[in-house]
Amino acid sequence: MPTYHYRCKNCGYDFTEHQSFDDDPITVCPECGEAQVRKVFSAVPVTFKGSGFYRTDGASGGSTK
């Protein structure tokens, strides 16, 4: 199940929730009770390991187009 990060625009309360893809997003703040909660989106870290990411890498003997 994915973890989503939320923040209340009213009181600034920050929290995370484990939710299914089918669950509706949380809109009411559990701290102040206002309907001012929004999802916080951030960059996902990506790590590339190994070879094969450049045209000169990869299988030898093959043609490069």
Secondary structure, DSSP 8 states (H G I E B T S, - for coil): --EEEEEETTT--EEEEE--TTS----S-TTT--S-EEE----------SS-SSTTSS-TT----
